[in-house]
Amino acid sequence: MAVREKRIVRRARREYQFRDGKRLVLGERTLVMGILNVTPDSFSDGGLWNTPEKAIARARQMVEDGADIIDVGAESSRPGFVPMLAAEETARLRPFLEALLPEISVPVSVDTFKAETAAMAAELGVHILNDIWGLQYEKEPGRMAEAAAKYDLPVIVMHNQSGTDYDKDIIEAMKDFFRESRRVAKAAGVAEDRLILDPGVGFGKTAEQNLVVQRRLAELASWDDEDWPILLGVSRKSFIGAALGLPVEERMEATGAACVLGVAAGASIVRVHDVKPIARMCRMADAILAS
């Protein structure tokens, strides 16, 4: 009987040691990032964790359920959102970070594309920056990269664009975007091993394009003679609703399916709302792939 060749999942290995003693290793197993929205209007859970006490309780529960990172956001990035001023964002976020950072045993990332907010969070001791504009927010050219360099923090670089038109193959266009992010990072003094790539599912893409990007995710995990750590954020997103006709509150299983396929394609981190079931799915996927 013919024996199939073992499929090797290529994952970039990164190790980050933070000033407060916390540590994060990418590439050994799938890491789970738990989403903590402290917004009143997030598409999925807006208003649920809108006091520091509620946020701490939620973060602790996610860590107990298997979260390796807690991602805190104070501004919704749902489709059609209007960006708030940095002063408003920092004012909303500060009390949550001040309360949360001393209480949580895992690294904390902050979900923002504004350099002022990122700097405030870094001063308070946040561990990772999560930028939905991939260091290319047009109103603040270069500033997020400068903040990442100043505080020597890893930064999640997400692919994004205005509109859903692409003048070439979508994966090749995304690589070009990431090349520009790398250029911006290098110019600011951010080491390449500080960059974590996010394909930006749900941003600047149609529902069908989101499916294509996920099917071809392995092409983003290794290119230009480099292996790249990938963060996959698909949790409860609208492409699931488009594919299955499901409301937001019924998209957990489909989120898990997308995450498991992402793990098989080389994703290092999955960003999710439903930590416990999807952490179990990812651990099982890791076990099968390592067998």
C-alpha positions as CSV (number, residue, x, y, z in Angstrom):
1,M,0.0,0.0,0.0
2,A,1.3,3.4,-0.9
3,V,2.2,5.7,2.0
4,R,1.3,9.3,1.7
5,E,4.2,11.7,2.3
6,K,3.9,13.5,5.6
7,R,2.8,17.1,5.1
8,I,5.0,19.6,6.8
9,V,3.4,22.8,8.1
10,R,6.0,25.6,7.9
11,R,5.7,28.1,10.7
12,A,8.2,30.9,11.4
13,R,9.6,30.6,14.9
14,R,9.7,33.7,16.9
15,E,10.4,34.2,20.6
16,Y,9.6,37.5,22.4
17,Q,10.7,38.2,25.9
18,F,9.0,41.2,27.5
19,R,10.2,43.6,30.1
20,D,7.8,42.4,32.7
21,G,9.0,38.8,32.4
22,K,6.2,37.5,30.2
23,R,7.3,35.5,27.2
24,L,5.7,34.5,23.9
25,V,6.9,31.7,21.6
26,L,5.5,31.5,18.0
27,G,5.9,28.4,15.9
28,E,5.8,25.6,18.4
29,R,2.0,25.3,18.5
30,T,-1.0,27.3,17.6
31,L,-1.5,30.3,19.9
32,V,-5.0,31.6,20.7
33,M,-5.6,35.3,21.0
34,G,-8.8,36.1,22.9
35,I,-10.7,39.2,21.7
36,L,-11.6,41.7,24.4
37,N,-13.7,44.6,23.0
38,V,-14.2,47.4,25.4
39,T,-16.3,49.2,22.9
40,P,-20.0,50.1,23.0
41,D,-20.6,49.2,19.4
42,S,-18.5,46.2,18.2
43,F,-20.3,44.1,15.7
44,S,-20.3,41.0,17.9
45,D,-20.0,41.9,21.5
46,G,-20.2,45.6,21.9
47,G,-21.0,46.8,25.3
48,L,-20.6,43.5,27.1
49,W,-17.2,44.2,28.7
50,N,-17.5,48.0,29.1
51,T,-16.2,48.4,32.7
52,P,-12.7,47.5,33.9
53,E,-14.2,45.0,36.4
54,K,-16.1,43.2,33.6
55,A,-13.1,43.3,31.3
56,I,-10.8,41.8,33.9
57,A,-13.3,39.0,34.6
58,R,-13.7,38.3,30.9
59,A,-9.9,38.3,30.3
60,R,-9.3,35.9,33.2
61,Q,-12.0,33.5,31.9
62,M,-10.4,33.6,28.4
63,V,-7.0,32.8,29.9
64,E,-8.5,29.9,31.9
65,D,-10.2,28.7,28.7
66,G,-6.8,28.6,26.8
67,A,-6.0,32.1,25.6
68,D,-2.3,32.8,25.1
69,I,-2.8,36.5,24.3
70,I,-5.5,39.0,25.2
71,D,-6.3,41.6,22.4
72,V,-7.9,44.7,23.8
73,G,-9.7,47.1,21.5
74,A,-11.5,50.4,22.3
75,E,-12.7,51.2,18.8
76,S,-14.9,49.1,16.6
77,S,-13.6,48.3,13.2
78,R,-16.9,46.8,11.9
79,P,-17.7,47.6,8.3
80,G,-18.6,51.2,7.8
81,F,-17.1,52.4,11.1
82,V,-16.0,56.1,11.5
83,P,-12.6,56.4,13.2
84,M,-12.6,58.2,16.5
85,L,-10.0,60.8,17.5
86,A,-6.9,59.4,19.2
87,A,-7.6,61.4,22.3
88,E,-11.0,59.8,22.7
89,E,-9.6,56.3,22.0
90,T,-6.8,56.7,24.6
91,A,-9.2,58.1,27.2
92,R,-11.5,55.1,26.7
93,L,-8.6,52.6,26.7
94,R,-6.4,53.8,29.5
95,P,-8.5,52.8,32.5
96,F,-9.0,49.3,31.1
97,L,-5.2,48.8,30.4
98,E,-4.3,50.2,33.8
99,A,-6.6,47.7,35.5
100,L,-6.0,44.7,33.2
101,L,-2.2,44.6,32.7
102,P,-1.3,43.8,36.4
103,E,-4.0,41.2,36.6
104,I,-3.5,39.1,33.5
105,S,-0.8,36.4,33.3
106,V,-0.4,36.4,29.5
107,P,0.8,39.1,27.1
108,V,-1.7,41.8,26.1
109,S,-2.0,43.3,22.7
110,V,-3.7,46.6,21.8
111,D,-5.9,46.8,18.7
112,T,-5.3,50.3,17.3
113,F,-4.0,52.0,14.1
114,K,-3.2,55.3,15.8
115,A,0.4,56.0,17.0
116,E,-0.7,58.1,20.0
117,T,-2.8,55.3,21.3
118,A,-0.1,52.8,20.7
119,A,2.5,54.9,22.6
120,M,0.2,55.3,25.5
121,A,-0.5,51.6,25.7
122,A,3.3,50.8,25.4
123,E,4.0,53.2,28.2
124,L,1.5,51.3,30.4
125,G,3.2,48.0,29.5
126,V,1.3,46.5,26.7
127,H,3.2,43.8,24.9
128,I,2.1,43.8,21.2
129,L,0.7,46.3,18.8
130,N,-2.1,45.2,16.5
131,D,-2.5,47.5,13.5
132,I,-5.4,47.0,11.1
133,W,-3.6,49.3,8.6
134,G,-0.3,47.4,8.6
135,L,1.8,50.5,9.4
136,Q,0.3,52.3,6.4
137,Y,-2.5,54.4,7.9
138,E,-2.5,57.3,5.4
139,K,-3.2,60.0,8.0
140,E,-0.1,59.1,10.1
141,P,2.5,57.9,7.6
142,G,5.4,56.1,9.5
143,R,4.2,57.0,13.0
144,M,3.0,53.6,14.1
145,A,6.3,52.0,13.0
146,E,8.1,54.7,14.9
147,A,6.1,53.8,18.0
148,A,6.9,50.1,17.6
149,A,10.6,50.8,17.2
150,K,10.7,53.2,20.2
151,Y,9.2,50.5,22.5
152,D,10.7,47.5,20.7
153,L,7.4,45.8,20.5
154,P,6.1,43.1,18.1
155,V,3.5,44.5,15.7
156,I,0.8,42.6,13.9
157,V,0.7,44.0,10.4
158,M,-2.7,43.5,8.8
159,H,-3.5,43.7,5.1
160,N,-6.1,46.3,4.4
161,Q,-7.3,48.6,1.6
162,S,-10.1,50.9,0.7
163,G,-12.5,49.0,-1.6
164,T,-12.3,45.5,-3.0
165,D,-10.8,45.9,-6.4
166,Y,-7.5,44.3,-7.2
167,D,-5.5,45.0,-10.4
168,K,-3.6,41.7,-10.0
169,D,-3.9,38.3,-8.3
170,I,-5.1,39.0,-4.8
171,I,-2.3,37.1,-3.0
172,E,0.4,38.9,-5.1
173,A,-1.3,42.2,-4.3
174,M,-1.2,41.3,-0.6
175,K,2.5,40.5,-0.8
176,D,3.1,43.9,-2.3
177,F,1.3,45.5,0.5
178,F,3.3,43.5,3.1
179,R,6.6,44.5,1.2
180,E,5.6,48.1,1.7
181,S,4.9,47.5,5.4
182,R,8.3,45.8,5.7
183,R,9.9,48.9,4.0
184,V,8.1,51.3,6.4
185,A,9.2,49.1,9.4
186,K,12.8,49.0,8.3
187,A,12.9,52.7,7.8
188,A,11.7,53.3,11.4
189,G,14.1,50.8,12.8
190,V,11.7,47.9,13.4
191,A,13.4,44.5,13.1
192,E,11.7,42.1,10.7
193,D,11.4,39.5,13.4
194,R,9.0,41.8,15.1
195,L,6.5,41.6,12.3
196,I,3.5,39.2,12.4
197,L,1.4,39.2,9.2
198,D,-2.4,39.2,9.2
199,P,-4.2,38.6,5.9
200,G,-7.0,40.9,7.0
201,V,-10.0,38.7,6.4
202,G,-13.0,40.9,6.3
203,F,-11.1,44.1,5.4
204,G,-10.9,45.3,1.8
205,K,-12.3,42.0,0.4
206,T,-15.6,40.6,-0.7
207,A,-17.0,37.5,0.9
208,E,-15.7,35.4,-2.0
209,Q,-12.2,37.0,-1.8
210,N,-12.1,36.2,1.9
211,L,-12.6,32.5,1.1
212,V,-9.9,32.6,-1.6
213,V,-7.4,34.2,0.7
214,Q,-8.0,31.6,3.4
215,R,-7.8,28.7,0.8
216,R,-4.4,30.1,-0.3
217,L,-3.1,31.1,3.2
218,A,0.0,29.0,2.9
219,E,1.2,31.3,0.2
220,L,1.5,34.1,2.7
221,A,3.3,32.0,5.3
222,S,6.4,31.5,3.1
223,W,7.5,33.9,0.4
224,D,10.4,36.1,-0.6
225,D,12.6,33.3,0.8
226,E,11.2,33.9,4.3
227,D,8.8,32.2,6.6
228,W,6.4,34.5,8.2
229,P,4.2,34.1,11.3
230,I,0.6,34.5,10.4
231,L,-2.3,35.7,12.6
232,L,-5.7,34.6,11.3
233,G,-8.7,36.6,12.4
234,V,-11.9,35.1,11.2
235,S,-14.1,35.0,14.3
236,R,-17.8,35.4,13.6
237,K,-17.1,37.6,10.5
238,S,-19.6,38.4,7.8
239,F,-18.1,36.1,5.2
240,I,-19.4,33.2,7.4
241,G,-22.9,34.8,7.3
242,A,-22.6,35.1,3.5
243,A,-21.5,31.5,3.1
244,L,-23.9,29.9,5.6
245,G,-26.7,32.4,6.2
246,L,-26.0,32.5,9.9
247,P,-26.4,35.4,12.3
248,V,-23.4,36.5,14.3
249,E,-24.3,34.6,17.4
250,E,-24.4,31.3,15.5
251,R,-21.0,31.4,13.8
252,M,-18.8,29.6,16.3
253,E,-18.5,26.2,14.5
254,A,-17.8,27.8,11.2
255,T,-15.2,30.0,12.9
256,G,-13.6,26.8,14.2
257,A,-13.6,25.2,10.8
258,A,-11.8,28.3,9.3
259,C,-9.3,28.3,12.1
260,V,-8.4,24.6,11.8
261,L,-7.9,25.0,8.0
262,G,-5.8,28.0,8.8
263,V,-3.7,26.0,11.2
264,A,-3.1,23.3,8.6
265,A,-2.0,26.1,6.2
266,G,0.6,27.4,8.7
267,A,-1.2,30.1,10.8
268,S,0.7,30.7,14.1
269,I,-2.1,32.6,15.9
270,V,-5.9,32.6,15.7
271,R,-7.8,35.6,17.0
272,V,-11.2,34.5,18.3
273,H,-14.2,35.4,20.6
274,D,-15.0,31.8,21.6
275,V,-11.8,30.8,23.2
276,K,-12.5,27.4,24.9
277,P,-14.0,25.4,22.0
278,I,-11.6,26.9,19.4
279,A,-8.5,26.4,21.5
280,R,-9.5,22.7,21.8
281,M,-10.0,22.5,18.0
282,C,-6.5,24.0,17.4
283,R,-4.9,21.7,19.9
284,M,-6.4,18.7,18.1
285,A,-5.3,20.1,14.7
286,D,-1.8,20.5,16.1
287,A,-1.8,17.0,17.4
288,I,-2.8,15.6,14.0
289,L,-0.3,17.7,12.1
290,A,2.5,16.6,14.5
291,S,1.7,12.9,14.3
